[in-house]
Amino acid sequence: MSSLDGLLNARPTKEVWQEVCLRLAELDEEELAAVAPRVLSWPAQQRPMPDDDVPAEQKAFGPVALDARGRLLAHTAPDGRVVIREADGGAVLAAAQTGLTDVNALAFAPDGAALFAVGGAVEGAAVRGAQAGPAARMLNLDPAPDHPSLTAGALVRSAELPGELDAASPFAATSTRAVWADRGPFAFVASDHGSVLFDSVGRTLWAHPSGQIVSFTPDGQAMVTVGESIDAWFLAGLAVPERTGPGAADRTAGAPR
């Protein structure tokens, strides 16, 4: 008991907490009942959290995503970083900076070779304390066995916005969505003053002047919007068709078809 008393007087680090658990397992019922009040009174706020030994830039923060095979787990970290881990065991495979003010949604490519991060950015840079426009970043994963890496692509911004849409607002933090369908990744961002759906090159495919709640179907083929009414939209019907030949470069979302 004396060694356990000493442990309970020590700072409750991860190692101390593990040793306390081992000592408790050795006690009989009477001894366990005697020491229980001391264990329970150990300051809860000082007990080690599971990520105490994780570097700050790799700590879990915000949304998460699993790849289709359930082998890769992606999560955001402080300051707009994205971390990819092994789902079984949690080993960090790669990390990268998105450059987004807020990362509110993530979606893996069907083959797990890329990740789509959606959130907001201010004038193309991650700046807090100012209104952020809807933005996204594609991150490509190189699964090299010796040194996996995550490479960020260009910043993608929605071409057309419905009013003053603040992608860093509390509304956006809970309503932003990302999905990777057969036609590629799509981003949905909403705030109190508007909602927008755009693709991986920034083409606005759908917009609404008020905040909408959205959910994508499991197969990524449609989205359901909830506002004053409930509506379903097939993404294939919203996507801007590809064009070749004269005038193709002038094609913009919302242009007459």
FIKOLZA-1660 file (N, C-alpha, C; in steps of 0.1 Angstrom, whole numbers, plus 5000, padded with zeros to 4 digits):
% residues 257
   i   px   py   pz ch aa at
   1 5008 4988 5000  A  M  N
   1 5000 5000 5000  A  M CA
   1 5009 5013 5000  A  M  C
   2 5020 5012 5007  A  S  N
   2 5029 5024 5008  A  S CA
   2 5033 5028 4994  A  S  C
   3 5037 5019 4985  A  S  N
   3 5041 5023 4972  A  S CA
   3 5030 5029 4964  A  S  C
   4 5017 5024 4966  A  L  N
   4 5006 5030 4960  A  L CA
   4 5003 5044 4965  A  L  C
   5 5005 5046 4978  A  D  N
   5 5004 5059 4984  A  D CA
   5 5013 5069 4978  A  D  C
   6 5026 5065 4976  A  G  N
   6 5035 5074 4969  A  G CA
   6 5031 5077 4955  A  G  C
   7 5026 5068 4948  A  L  N
   7 5022 5070 4934  A  L CA
   7 5010 5080 4933  A  L  C
   8 5001 5079 4943  A  L  N
   8 4990 5088 4943  A  L CA
   8 4993 5102 4948  A  L  C
   9 5006 5104 4953  A  N  N
   9 5010 5117 4957  A  N CA
   9 5019 5123 4945  A  N  C
  10 5021 5115 4935  A  A  N
  10 5030 5120 4924  A  A CA
  10 5021 5127 4913  A  A  C
  11 5027 5134 4905  A  R  N
  11 5020 5140 4893  A  R CA
  11 5015 5129 4885  A  R  C
  12 5002 5130 4881  A  P  N
  12 4996 5118 4874  A  P CA
  12 5000 5118 4859  A  P  C
  13 5012 5115 4856  A  T  N
  13 5016 5113 4842  A  T CA
  13 5011 5100 4837  A  T  C
  14 5013 5098 4824  A  K  N
  14 5008 5086 4818  A  K CA
  14 5014 5074 4824  A  K  C
  15 5027 5075 4827  A  E  N
  15 5035 5063 4832  A  E CA
  15 5030 5060 4847  A  E  C
  16 5028 5071 4855  A  V  N
  16 5023 5069 4868  A  V CA
  16 5009 5063 4868  A  V  C
  17 5000 5068 4859  A  W  N
  17 4987 5063 4859  A  W CA
  17 4987 5048 4855  A  W  C
  18 4995 5044 4846  A  Q  N
  18 4996 5030 4843  A  Q CA
  18 5001 5021 4855  A  Q  C
  19 5011 5027 4862  A  E  N
  19 5016 5019 4874  A  E CA
  19 5005 5018 4885  A  E  C
  20 4997 5029 4887  A  V  N
  20 4986 5028 4896  A  V CA
  20 4976 5017 4893  A  V  C
  21 4973 5016 4880  A  C  N
  21 4964 5006 4875  A  C CA
  21 4969 4992 4879  A  C  C
  22 4982 4990 4877  A  L  N
  22 4988 4977 4880  A  L CA
  22 4988 4974 4895  A  L  C
  23 4990 4984 4903  A  R  N
  23 4990 4983 4918  A  R CA
  23 4976 4980 4922  A  R  C
  24 4966 4986 4916  A  L  N
  24 4952 4984 4920  A  L CA
  24 4948 4970 4917  A  L  C
  25 4953 4964 4906  A  A  N
  25 4949 4950 4902  A  A CA
  25 4954 4940 4912  A  A  C
  26 4964 4944 4920  A  E  N
  26 4970 4935 4930  A  E CA
  26 4963 4935 4944  A  E  C
  27 4954 4944 4946  A  L  N
  27 4948 4946 4959  A  L CA
  27 4936 4936 4960  A  L  C
  28 4933 4932 4973  A  D  N
  28 4921 4925 4976  A  D CA
  28 4910 4934 4977  A  D  C
  29 4898 4929 4980  A  E  N
  29 4886 4938 4980  A  E CA
  29 4886 4948 4992  A  E  C
  30 4891 4944 5003  A  E  N
  30 4892 4954 5015  A  E CA
  30 4902 4965 5012  A  E  C
  31 4914 4961 5006  A  E  N
  31 4924 4971 5003  A  E CA
  31 4919 4981 4992  A  E  C
  32 4912 4975 4982  A  L  N
  32 4907 4983 4971  A  L CA
  32 4896 4993 4976  A  L  C
  33 4888 4989 4986  A  A  N
  33 4877 4997 4991  A  A CA
  33 4884 5009 4999  A  A  C
  34 4895 5006 5006  A  A  N
  34 4902 5016 5014  A  A CA
  34 4908 5027 5006  A  A  C
  35 4914 5023 4994  A  V  N
  35 4921 5032 4986  A  V CA
  35 4912 5039 4976  A  V  C
  36 4901 5034 4973  A  A  N
  36 4892 5039 4963  A  A CA
  36 4889 5054 4964  A  A  C
  37 4886 5060 4976  A  P  N
  37 4884 5074 4977  A  P CA
  37 4895 5083 4973  A  P  C
  38 4908 5078 4975  A  R  N
  38 4919 5086 4971  A  R CA
  38 4921 5086 4956  A  R  C
  39 4919 5074 4950  A  V  N
  39 4920 5073 4936  A  V CA
  39 4909 5082 4929  A  V  C
  40 4897 5082 4934  A  L  N
  40 4886 5089 4928  A  L CA
  40 4888 5104 4930  A  L  C
  41 4896 5108 4941  A  S  N
  41 4898 5123 4943  A  S CA
  41 4910 5128 4936  A  S  C
  42 4917 5119 4929  A  W  N
  42 4929 5124 4921  A  W CA
  42 4923 5134 4911  A  W  C
  43 4929 5146 4910  A  P  N
  43 4923 5157 4902  A  P CA
  43 4921 5152 4887  A  P  C
  44 4908 5151 4884  A  A  N
  44 4904 5146 4871  A  A CA
  44 4910 5154 4859  A  A  C
  45 4911 5167 4862  A  Q  N
  45 4917 5176 4851  A  Q CA
  45 4932 5173 4849  A  Q  C
  46 4938 5166 4858  A  Q  N
  46 4953 5164 4857  A  Q CA
  46 4956 5150 4851  A  Q  C
  47 4945 5142 4850  A  R  N
  47 4948 5128 4845  A  R CA
  47 4952 5129 4831  A  R  C
  48 4961 5121 4826  A  P  N
  48 4966 5122 4813  A  P CA
  48 4956 5119 4802  A  P  C
  49 4955 5127 4792  A  M  N
  49 4946 5124 4781  A  M CA
  49 4953 5114 4771  A  M  C
  50 4946 5107 4763  A  P  N
  50 4953 5097 4754  A  P CA
  50 4963 5103 4745  A  P  C
  51 4962 5116 4741  A  D  N
  51 4971 5122 4732  A  D CA
  51 4982 5131 4739  A  D  C
  52 4985 5129 4752  A  D  N
  52 4994 5137 4759  A  D CA
  52 5008 5136 4752  A  D  C
  53 5012 5125 4746  A  D  N
  53 5025 5124 4740  A  D CA
  53 5025 5127 4725  A  D  C
  54 5014 5131 4720  A  V  N
  54 5013 5134 4706  A  V CA
  54 5017 5149 4703  A  V  C
  55 5026 5151 4694  A  P  N
  55 5030 5165 4690  A  P CA
  55 5018 5174 4687  A  P  C
  56 5018 5187 4691  A  A  N
  56 5007 5196 4689  A  A CA
  56 5002 5196 4675  A  A  C
  57 5011 5195 4665  A  E  N
  57 5006 5196 4651  A  E CA
  57 5000 5183 4646  A  E  C
  58 4999 5173 4655  A  Q  N
  58 4993 5160 4651  A  Q CA
  58 4981 5157 4659  A  Q  C
  59 4977 5166 4669  A  K  N
  59 4966 5163 4677  A  K CA
  59 4953 5164 4669  A  K  C
  60 4943 5155 4673  A  A  N
  60 4930 5155 4666  A  A CA
  60 4922 5167 4669  A  A  C
  61 4916 5173 4658  A  F  N
  61 4909 5186 4660  A  F CA
  61 4899 5187 4648  A  F  C
  62 4886 5187 4651  A  G  N
  62 4877 5189 4640  A  G CA
  62 4872 5176 4634  A  G  C
  63 4869 5177 4621  A  P  N
  63 4863 5166 4614  A  P CA
  63 4873 5154 4611  A  P  C
  64 4867 5142 4608  A  V  N
  64 4875 5131 4605  A  V CA
  64 4869 5124 4593  A  V  C
  65 4877 5115 4586  A  A  N
  65 4872 5108 4575  A  A CA
  65 4879 5094 4574  A  A  C
  66 4872 5084 4570  A  L  N
  66 4878 5071 4567  A  L CA
  66 4878 5068 4552  A  L  C
  67 4889 5061 4548  A  D  N
  67 4889 5057 4534  A  D CA
  67 4879 5046 4532  A  D  C
  68 4876 5042 4519  A  A  N
  68 4866 5032 4516  A  A CA
  68 4869 5019 4522  A  A  C
  69 4881 5015 4524  A  R  N
  69 4885 5002 4529  A  R CA
  69 4887 5002 4544  A  R  C
  70 4885 5014 4550  A  G  N
  70 4886 5015 4565  A  G CA
  70 4900 5013 4570  A  G  C
  71 4910 5016 4562  A  R  N
  71 4924 5014 4566  A  R CA
  71 4931 5027 4569  A  R  C
  72 4926 5038 4564  A  L  N
  72 4932 5052 4566  A  L CA
  72 4922 5061 4573  A  L  C
  73 4927 5068 4583  A  L  N
  73 4919 5077 4591  A  L CA
  73 4925 5091 4589  A  L  C
  74 4917 5101 4585  A  A  N
  74 4922 5115 4583  A  A CA
  74 4915 5123 4593  A  A  C
  75 4922 5132 4599  A  H  N
  75 4916 5142 4608  A  H CA
  75 4924 5155 4607  A  H  C
  76 4917 5166 4611  A  T  N
  76 4924 5179 4611  A  T CA
  76 4932 5181 4624  A  T  C
  77 4941 5190 4624  A  A  N
  77 4949 5193 4636  A  A CA
  77 4949 5209 4637  A  A  C
  78 4954 5214 4648  A  P  N
  78 4954 5229 4649  A  P CA
  78 4961 5236 4637  A  P  C
  79 4956 5248 4635  A  D  N
  79 4962 5256 4624  A  D CA
  79 4961 5251 4610  A  D  C
  80 4950 5244 4608  A  G  N
  80 4947 5240 4594  A  G CA
  80 4954 5229 4588  A  G  C
  81 4961 5221 4597  A  R  N
  81 4968 5209 4592  A  R CA
  81 4959 5197 4591  A  R  C
  82 4962 5188 4582  A  V  N
  82 4955 5175 4581  A  V CA
  82 4965 5164 4583  A  V  C
  83 4961 5154 4591  A  V  N
  83 4969 5143 4595  A  V CA
  83 4962 5130 4590  A  V  C
  84 4970 5121 4584  A  I  N
  84 4965 5108 4580  A  I CA
  84 4972 5097 4588  A  I  C
  85 4964 5088 4594  A  R  N
  85 4969 5078 4603  A  R CA
  85 4964 5064 4598  A  R  C
  86 4971 5054 4603  A  E  N
  86 4966 5040 4601  A  E CA
  86 4953 5039 4610  A  E  C
  87 4942 5034 4605  A  A  N
  87 4930 5033 4613  A  A CA
  87 4932 5022 4624  A  A  C
  88 4940 5012 4621  A  D  N
  88 4943 5002 4631  A  D CA
  88 4956 5005 4637  A  D  C
  89 4956 5011 4649  A  G  N
  89 4968 5014 4656  A  G CA
  89 4971 5028 4658  A  G  C
  90 4966 5037 4648  A  G  N
  90 4968 5051 4650  A  G CA
  90 4981 5057 4646  A  G  C
  91 4990 5049 4640  A  A  N
  91 5003 5054 4636  A  A CA
  91 5002 5065 4625  A  A  C
  92 5009 5076 4627  A  V  N
  92 5008 5087 4618  A  V CA
  92 5016 5084 4605  A  V  C
  93 5009 5085 4593  A  L  N
  93 5015 5082 4581  A  L CA
  93 5020 5094 4574  A  L  C
  94 5012 5105 4574  A  A  N
  94 5016 5118 4567  A  A CA
  94 5008 5129 4573  A  A  C
  95 5013 5141 4570  A  A  N
  95 5006 5153 4575  A  A CA
  95 5009 5165 4565  A  A  C
  96 5000 5174 4564  A  A  N
  96 5003 5186 4555  A  A CA
  96 4994 5197 4559  A  A  C
  97 4999 5209 4556  A  Q  N
  97 4992 5222 4559  A  Q CA
  97 4982 5225 4547  A  Q  C
  98 4970 5227 4550  A  T  N
  98 4960 5230 4540  A  T CA
  98 4960 5245 4536  A  T  C
  99 4964 5254 4545  A  G  N
  99 4963 5268 4542  A  G CA
  99 4949 5274 4544  A  G  C
 100 4940 5266 4549  A  L  N
 100 4926 5270 4552  A  L CA
 100 4925 5276 4566  A  L  C
 101 4917 5287 4567  A  T  N
 101 4914 5293 4580  A  T CA
 101 4908 5282 4589  A  T  C
 102 4898 5275 4584  A  D  N
 102 4891 5265 4591  A  D CA
 102 4889 5253 4581  A  D  C
 103 4891 5241 4587  A  V  N
 103 4888 5229 4579  A  V CA
 103 4876 5222 4586  A  V  C
 104 4865 5222 4579  A  N  N
 104 4853 5217 4585  A  N CA
 104 4847 5204 4579  A  N  C
 105 4854 5199 4569  A  A  N
 105 4849 5186 4563  A  A CA
 105 4860 5180 4555  A  A  C
 106 4861 5167 4555  A  L  N
 106 4871 5159 4548  A  L CA
 106 4864 5148 4540  A  L  C
 107 4870 5144 4529  A  A  N
 107 4865 5133 4521  A  A CA
 107 4876 5126 4514  A  A  C
 108 4877 5113 4515  A  F  N
 108 4888 5105 4508  A  F CA
 108 4883 5102 4494  A  F  C
 109 4893 5101 4484  A  A  N
 109 4890 5096 4471  A  A CA
 109 4886 5081 4473  A  A  C
 110 4878 5076 4463  A  P  N
 110 4874 5061 4465  A  P CA
 110 4886 5052 4466  A  P  C
 111 4897 5055 4460  A  D  N
 111 4909 5046 4460  A  D CA
 111 4919 5050 4472  A  D  C
 112 4915 5060 4480  A  G  N
 112 4923 5064 4491  A  G CA
 112 4936 5072 4488  A  G  C
 113 4937 5075 4475  A  A  N
 113 4950 5082 4470  A  A CA
 113 4950 5097 4472  A  A  C
 114 4939 5103 4476  A  A  N
 114 4938 5117 4478  A  A CA
 114 4927 5120 4488  A  A  C
 115 4928 5133 4493  A  L  N
 115 4919 5137 4503  A  L CA
 115 4914 5151 4500  A  L  C
 116 4901 5154 4501  A  F  N
 116 4896 5167 4498  A  F CA
 116 4892 5174 4511  A  F  C
 117 4898 5185 4514  A  A  N
 117 4896 5193 4526  A  A CA
 117 4888 5205 4523  A  A  C
 118 4877 5208 4530  A  V  N
 118 4868 5219 4527  A  V CA
 118 4867 5228 4540  A  V  C
 119 4867 5241 4538  A  G  N
 119 4865 5250 4548  A  G CA
 119 4864 5264 4543  A  G  C
 120 4873 5273 4548  A  G  N
 120 4873 5287 4544  A  G CA
 120 4887 5292 4544  A  G  C
 121 4889 5303 4536  A  A  N
 121 4901 5310 4536  A  A CA
 121 4899 5325 4533  A  A  C
 122 4907 5333 4538  A  V  N
 122 4906 5348 4537  A  V CA
 122 4917 5352 4526  A  V  C
 123 4912 5357 4515  A  E  N
 123 4921 5362 4505  A  E CA
 123 4932 5353 4501  A  E  C
 124 4928 5340 4501  A  G  N
 124 4938 5330 4497  A  G CA
 124 4948 5326 4508  A  G  C
 125 4946 5331 4520  A  A  N
 125 4955 5327 4531  A  A CA
 125 4947 5324 4543  A  A  C
 126 4953 5317 4552  A  A  N
 126 4947 5313 4564  A  A CA
 126 4948 5324 4574  A  A  C
 127 4938 5332 4576  A  V  N
 127 4938 5343 4585  A  V CA
 127 4926 5343 4594  A  V  C
 128 4927 5342 4607  A  R  N
 128 4916 5341 4616  A  R CA
 128 4912 5356 4619  A  R  C
 129 4899 5357 4624  A  G  N
 129 4894 5370 4628  A  G CA
 129 4888 5378 4617  A  G  C
 130 4887 5373 4605  A  A  N
 130 4881 5380 4594  A  A CA
 130 4872 5370 4586  A  A  C
 131 4863 5376 4578  A  Q  N
 131 4854 5367 4571  A  Q CA
 131 4861 5359 4561  A  Q  C
 132 4858 5346 4561  A  A  N
 132 4865 5337 4552  A  A CA
 132 4855 5332 4541  A  A  C
 133 4860 5332 4529  A  G  N
 133 4851 5327 4518  A  G CA
 133 4853 5312 4517  A  G  C
 134 4843 5305 4511  A  P  N
 134 4844 5290 4510  A  P CA
 134 4856 5286 4501  A  P  C
 135 4863 5276 4506  A  A  N
 135 4875 5272 4499  A  A CA
 135 4878 5257 4502  A  A  C
 136 4886 5251 4494  A  A  N
 136 4890 5237 4495  A  A CA
 136 4904 5235 4490  A  A  C
 137 4909 5224 4494  A  R  N
 137 4923 5220 4490  A  R CA
 137 4923 5205 4488  A  R  C
 138 4929 5201 4476  A  M  N
 138 4931 5187 4473  A  M CA
 138 4945 5183 4479  A  M  C
 139 4946 5172 4485  A  L  N
 139 4958 5167 4491  A  L CA
 139 4961 5153 4485  A  L  C
 140 4972 5151 4479  A  N  N
 140 4975 5138 4473  A  N CA
 140 4984 5130 4482  A  N  C
 141 4980 5117 4484  A  L  N
 141 4988 5109 4493  A  L CA
 141 4997 5099 4485  A  L  C
 142 5009 5100 4488  A  D  N
 142 5019 5090 4482  A  D CA
 142 5022 5080 4493  A  D  C
 143 5017 5067 4491  A  P  N
 143 5018 5057 4501  A  P CA
 143 5031 5050 4501  A  P  C
 144 5042 5056 4497  A  A  N
 144 5055 5049 4497  A  A CA
 144 5058 5043 4510  A  A  C
 145 5061 5030 4511  A  P  N
 145 5062 5023 4524  A  P CA
 145 5073 5029 4533  A  P  C
 146 5084 5034 4527  A  D  N
 146 5094 5039 4535  A  D CA
 146 5092 5053 4540  A  D  C
 147 5084 5061 4532  A  H  N
 147 5082 5075 4537  A  H CA
 147 5069 5080 4530  A  H  C
 148 5057 5077 4535  A  P  N
 148 5045 5082 4529  A  P CA
 148 5045 5098 4530  A  P  C
 149 5039 5104 4520  A  S  N
 149 5038 5119 4521  A  S CA
 149 5024 5124 4516  A  S  C
 150 5021 5136 4520  A  L  N
 150 5008 5142 4517  A  L CA
 150 5012 5155 4511  A  L  C
 151 5008 5157 4498  A  T  N
 151 5011 5169 4491  A  T CA
 151 4999 5177 4488  A  T  C
 152 4999 5190 4491  A  A  N
 152 4988 5199 4489  A  A CA
 152 4988 5205 4475  A  A  C
 153 4976 5205 4469  A  G  N
 153 4974 5211 4456  A  G CA
 153 4971 5226 4457  A  G  C
 154 4965 5231 4446  A  A  N
 154 4962 5245 4446  A  A CA
 154 4949 5248 4455  A  A  C
 155 4948 5260 4460  A  L  N
 155 4936 5264 4467  A  L CA
 155 4925 5266 4458  A  L  C
 156 4913 5260 4461  A  V  N
 156 4901 5261 4453  A  V CA
 156 4891 5270 4460  A  V  C
 157 4886 5280 4452  A  R  N
 157 4876 5289 4458  A  R CA
 157 4864 5289 4449  A  R  C
 158 4852 5290 4455  A  S  N
 158 4840 5290 4448  A  S CA
 158 4839 5302 4439  A  S  C
 159 4835 5300 4426  A  A  N
 159 4835 5312 4417  A  A CA
 159 4824 5322 4419  A  A  C
 160 4813 5317 4424  A  E  N
 160 4802 5326 4427  A  E CA
 160 4796 5324 4441  A  E  C
 161 4794 5335 4448  A  L  N
 161 4789 5333 4462  A  L CA
 161 4775 5340 4463  A  L  C
 162 4766 5334 4471  A  P  N
 162 4753 5340 4473  A  P CA
 162 4754 5349 4485  A  P  C
 163 4757 5362 4484  A  G  N
 163 4758 5371 4495  A  G CA
 163 4770 5370 4503  A  G  C
 164 4769 5374 4516  A  E  N
 164 4780 5374 4525  A  E CA
 164 4781 5361 4532  A  E  C
 165 4787 5351 4525  A  L  N
 165 4788 5338 4531  A  L CA
 165 4801 5337 4539  A  L  C
 166 4801 5335 4552  A  D  N
 166 4813 5334 4560  A  D CA
 166 4815 5320 4564  A  D  C
 167 4826 5314 4557  A  A  N
 167 4829 5300 4559  A  A CA
 167 4836 5297 4572  A  A  C
 168 4839 5307 4580  A  A  N
 168 4845 5305 4593  A  A CA
 168 4835 5307 4605  A  A  C
 169 4822 5309 4601  A  S  N
 169 4812 5311 4611  A  S CA
 169 4808 5298 4619  A  S  C
 170 4802 5299 4631  A  P  N
 170 4798 5287 4638  A  P CA
 170 4788 5278 4629  A  P  C
 171 4779 5285 4622  A  F  N
 171 4770 5278 4613  A  F CA
 171 4778 5269 4603  A  F  C
 172 4788 5275 4597  A  A  N
 172 4796 5268 4587  A  A CA
 172 4804 5256 4593  A  A  C
 173 4808 5258 4606  A  A  N
 173 4816 5247 4612  A  A CA
 173 4808 5234 4613  A  A  C
 174 4795 5235 4615  A  T  N
 174 4786 5223 4616  A  T CA
 174 4779 5219 4604  A  T  C
 175 4778 5228 4594  A  S  N
 175 4770 5225 4582  A  S CA
 175 4779 5222 4570  A  S  C
 176 4792 5224 4570  A  T  N
 176 4800 5222 4558  A  T CA
 176 4801 5207 4556  A  T  C
 177 4801 5203 4543  A  R  N
 177 4801 5189 4539  A  R CA
 177 4811 5187 4528  A  R  C
 178 4817 5175 4527  A  A  N
 178 4825 5171 4516  A  A CA
 178 4821 5157 4512  A  A  C
 179 4821 5154 4498  A  V  N
 179 4818 5141 4493  A  V CA
 179 4826 5139 4481  A  V  C
 180 4830 5126 4479  A  W  N
 180 4838 5122 4467  A  W CA
 180 4830 5112 4459  A  W  C
 181 4823 5117 4448  A  A  N
 181 4815 5108 4440  A  A CA
 181 4822 5104 4428  A  A  C
 182 4815 5097 4419  A  D  N
 182 4821 5092 4407  A  D CA
 182 4827 5103 4398  A  D  C
 183 4820 5115 4399  A  R  N
 183 4825 5126 4391  A  R CA
 183 4835 5134 4398  A  R  C
 184 4840 5130 4409  A  G  N
 184 4850 5137 4417  A  G CA
 184 4845 5143 4430  A  G  C
 185 4853 5151 4436  A  P  N
 185 4849 5157 4449  A  P CA
 185 4840 5169 4448  A  P  C
 186 4831 5171 4458  A  F  N
 186 4823 5182 4458  A  F CA
 186 4823 5188 4472  A  F  C
 187 4821 5201 4473  A  A  N
 187 4822 5208 4486  A  A CA
 187 4809 5216 4488  A  A  C
 188 4803 5215 4500  A  F  N
 188 4791 5223 4503  A  F CA
 188 4795 5231 4516  A  F  C
 189 4793 5244 4515  A  V  N
 189 4795 5253 4526  A  V CA
 189 4783 5262 4528  A  V  C
 190 4779 5264 4540  A  A  N
 190 4767 5272 4543  A  A CA
 190 4770 5281 4556  A  A  C
 191 4764 5292 4556  A  S  N
 191 4764 5301 4568  A  S CA
 191 4750 5307 4569  A  S  C
 192 4748 5316 4578  A  D  N
 192 4735 5323 4580  A  D CA
 192 4731 5330 4568  A  D  C
 193 4740 5334 4559  A  H  N
 193 4737 5343 4548  A  H CA
 193 4739 5336 4534  A  H  C
 194 4738 5323 4533  A  G  N
 194 4739 5317 4520  A  G CA
 194 4745 5303 4521  A  G  C
 195 4743 5296 4510  A  S  N
 195 4748 5282 4509  A  S CA
 195 4753 5280 4495  A  S  C
 196 4764 5272 4493  A  V  N
 196 4770 5270 4480  A  V CA
 196 4775 5256 4479  A  V  C
 197 4774 5250 4467  A  L  N
 197 4780 5237 4463  A  L CA
 197 4789 5240 4452  A  L  C
 198 4802 5236 4453  A  F  N
 198 4812 5238 4443  A  F CA
 198 4820 5225 4441  A  F  C
 199 4827 5224 4429  A  D  N
 199 4835 5212 4426  A  D CA
 199 4850 5215 4429  A  D  C
 200 4858 5206 4424  A  S  N
 200 4872 5206 4428  A  S CA
 200 4880 5217 4420  A  S  C
 201 4873 5223 4410  A  V  N
 201 4880 5234 4403  A  V CA
 201 4873 5248 4406  A  V  C
 202 4864 5248 4416  A  G  N
 202 4858 5260 4420  A  G CA
 202 4845 5264 4413  A  G  C
 203 4840 5256 4404  A  R  N
 203 4828 5259 4397  A  R CA
 203 4816 5258 4406  A  R  C
 204 4808 5269 4407  A  T  N
 204 4796 5269 4415  A  T CA
 204 4785 5261 4408  A  T  C
 205 4780 5250 4415  A  L  N
 205 4770 5242 4409  A  L CA
 205 4756 5244 4414  A  L  C
 206 4755 5250 4426  A  W  N
 206 4743 5252 4432  A  W CA
 206 4745 5263 4443  A  W  C
 207 4735 5272 4445  A  A  N
 207 4736 5282 4455  A  A CA
 207 4722 5285 4460  A  A  C
 208 4722 5291 4473  A  H  N
 208 4709 5295 4479  A  H CA
 208 4712 5307 4488  A  H  C
 209 4703 5316 4488  A  P  N
 209 4706 5329 4496  A  P CA
 209 4705 5327 4511  A  P  C
 210 4701 5316 4516  A  S  N
 210 4700 5314 4530  A  S CA
 210 4708 5301 4535  A  S  C
 211 4710 5300 4547  A  G  N
 211 4717 5288 4552  A  G CA
 211 4709 5275 4551  A  G  C
 212 4714 5265 4545  A  Q  N
 212 4707 5252 4543  A  Q CA
 212 4715 5241 4550  A  Q  C
 213 4708 5231 4555  A  I  N
 213 4714 5219 4560  A  I CA
 213 4714 5209 4549  A  I  C
 214 4725 5202 4548  A  V  N
 214 4727 5193 4536  A  V CA
 214 4732 5179 4541  A  V  C
 215 4728 5169 4535  A  S  N
 215 4733 5155 4536  A  S CA
 215 4735 5149 4523  A  S  C
 216 4746 5143 4520  A  F  N
 216 4748 5135 4508  A  F CA
 216 4744 5121 4509  A  F  C
 217 4739 5115 4499  A  T  N
 217 4735 5101 4499  A  T CA
 217 4748 5092 4501  A  T  C
 218 4747 5080 4506  A  P  N
 218 4759 5072 4508  A  P CA
 218 4767 5070 4495  A  P  C
 219 4761 5069 4484  A  D  N
 219 4768 5067 4471  A  D CA
 219 4773 5079 4465  A  D  C
 220 4770 5091 4471  A  G  N
 220 4775 5104 4466  A  G CA
 220 4769 5109 4454  A  G  C
 221 4757 5103 4450  A  Q  N
 221 4751 5107 4438  A  Q CA
 221 4741 5118 4439  A  Q  C
 222 4737 5121 4451  A  A  N
 222 4727 5131 4453  A  A CA
 222 4729 5138 4467  A  A  C
 223 4724 5150 4468  A  M  N
 223 4724 5157 4481  A  M CA
 223 4709 5161 4484  A  M  C
 224 4706 5161 4497  A  V  N
 224 4693 5165 4502  A  V CA
 224 4695 5178 4510  A  V  C
 225 4687 5188 4506  A  T  N
 225 4688 5201 4513  A  T CA
 225 4676 5203 4522  A  T  C
 226 4678 5209 4534  A  V  N
 226 4667 5211 4543  A  V CA
 226 4668 5226 4547  A  V  C
 227 4657 5233 4543  A  G  N
 227 4655 5247 4547  A  G CA
 227 4640 5249 4549  A  G  C
 228 4634 5258 4542  A  E  N
 228 4620 5260 4543  A  E CA
 228 4613 5247 4536  A  E  C
 229 4620 5240 4528  A  S  N
 229 4615 5228 4522  A  S CA
 229 4626 5217 4522  A  S  C
 230 4622 5205 4519  A  I  N
 230 4632 5194 4518  A  I CA
 230 4633 5190 4503  A  I  C
 231 4645 5191 4497  A  D  N
 231 4646 5188 4483  A  D CA
 231 4658 5179 4481  A  D  C
 232 4658 5171 4470  A  A  N
 232 4669 5162 4466  A  A CA
 232 4674 5167 4453  A  A  C
 233 4687 5167 4452  A  W  N
 233 4694 5172 4439  A  W CA
 233 4704 5161 4435  A  W  C
 234 4703 5157 4422  A  F  N
 234 4713 5147 4417  A  F CA
 234 4725 5155 4412  A  F  C
 235 4737 5151 4417  A  L  N
 235 4749 5159 4414  A  L CA
 235 4752 5159 4400  A  L  C
 236 4749 5148 4393  A  A  N
 236 4752 5147 4378  A  A CA
 236 4744 5157 4371  A  A  C
 237 4732 5161 4376  A  G  N
 237 4724 5171 4369  A  G CA
 237 4728 5185 4372  A  G  C
 238 4735 5187 4383  A  L  N
 238 4740 5200 4387  A  L CA
 238 4754 5203 4381  A  L  C
 239 4762 5193 4378  A  A  N
 239 4775 5195 4373  A  A CA
 239 4775 5202 4360  A  A  C
 240 4785 5211 4358  A  V  N
 240 4787 5218 4345  A  V CA
 240 4792 5208 4335  A  V  C
 241 4786 5206 4324  A  P  N
 241 4791 5196 4314  A  P CA
 241 4804 5200 4308  A  P  C
 242 4812 5191 4305  A  E  N
 242 4825 5194 4298  A  E CA
 242 4823 5197 4284  A  E  C
 243 4830 5208 4279  A  R  N
 243 4829 5212 4265  A  R CA
 243 4843 5212 4259  A  R  C
 244 4843 5210 4246  A  T  N
 244 4856 5211 4239  A  T CA
 244 4853 5220 4226  A  T  C
 245 4863 5225 4221  A  G  N
 245 4861 5233 4209  A  G CA
 245 4860 5248 4212  A  G  C
 246 4857 5256 4202  A  P  N
 246 4856 5271 4203  A  P CA
 246 4847 5274 4215  A  P  C
 247 4851 5284 4223  A  G  N
 247 4843 5289 4234  A  G CA
 247 4844 5281 4246  A  G  C
 248 4851 5270 4246  A  A  N
 248 4851 5261 4258  A  A CA
 248 4857 5268 4270  A  A  C
 249 4867 5277 4267  A  A  N
 249 4874 5283 4278  A  A CA
 249 4866 5294 4285  A  A  C
 250 4855 5298 4278  A  D  N
 250 4846 5308 4283  A  D CA
 250 4835 5303 4292  A  D  C
 251 4835 5290 4293  A  R  N
 251 4824 5283 4300  A  R CA
 251 4825 5286 4315  A  R  C
 252 4814 5291 4321  A  T  N
 252 4814 5293 4336  A  T CA
 252 4801 5288 4341  A  T  C
 253 4801 5285 4354  A  A  N
 253 4789 5279 4361  A  A CA
 253 4778 5290 4360  A  A  C
 254 4766 5285 4356  A  G  N
 254 4755 5294 4356  A  G CA
 254 4753 5301 4342  A  G  C
 255 4762 5299 4333  A  A  N
 255 4761 5304 4319  A  A CA
 255 4750 5297 4312  A  A  C
 256 4743 5304 4302  A  P  N
 256 4732 5298 4295  A  P CA
 256 4737 5285 4288  A  P  C
 257 4729 5275 4288  A  R  N
 257 4732 5262 4282  A  R CA
 257 4725 5260 4269  A  R  C
% end
